[in-house]
Amino acid sequence: MRRRLVSLLSAVLLAITGSVTVGVLAPATAAADGCFTWNRTLQQGASGADVTQLQIRVAGWVASGESLSLDGQYGPATANAVRRFQAGYGLGADGIAGPQTFNKIYELQDDDCTPIHFAYGEFDDNCGANNFNGGRVSAATARENIRRIMWQLEAMRHKLGDRALVITSGFRSVSCNSSVGGSSTSLHMSGQGVDLGLSSAPSQCQMWNAGKSAGFEELLGPGYPGHNDHVHVGNKSSQSWSAPNC
Ligand SMILES: [Zn+2]
């Protein structure tokens, strides 16, 4: 073992001092991307920024009515969300985030840390401004809030049979929100609310129901005033779900 380590180190040193360095220093366990690399296995009891990054990716895999707190503490709720994520993608479901789980996440994410089926450009229309400016929070915060929603939506679309979800409204500045008749307390102004439009599938009520186990506290659908042509999903601290026609 030690011999192998020594010869590996010499090879690396040779590579550094020589001209060919590319490749040799790449991690043997592959597949991190330009976004974030987990360097250790995470399980209950762990804490840190890498736990928060994991929590963002599995926040859409909660039980109905639950919302995962992104607090960097790997407790039972995080373990259960990881377990559901693993089962959802056909991995061994042990609630421990190791190489298989991380490799699946790397597979699911783009270099800008968004999930592969969603992009910032779908959420930043902002009445034609194409940015995250002018809301109730800084543009950087709004963008990060939107990224978190994207991961919840990535889980939701997978659970709905890998059907595309159509974003009809994402972030809105305060003035954009009032010009489209949004509520004065609308979560769209902080990047914490998103509207999903209708398509051939999934149905409006299927989307509304799926939102319950994707961590959304605000869920408004058919029968709720102004929501007969979309489903509104949002993150906040208290639960308000309404879709009288579902
Ligand atoms: Zn909305």
Boltz pocket constraint, residues with backbone or C-beta under 6 A from the ligand:
constraints:
  - pocket:
      binder: B
      contacts: [[A, 169], [A, 188], [A, 193], [A, 194], [A, 195], [A, 231], [A, 232], [A, 233]]
      max_distance: 6.0
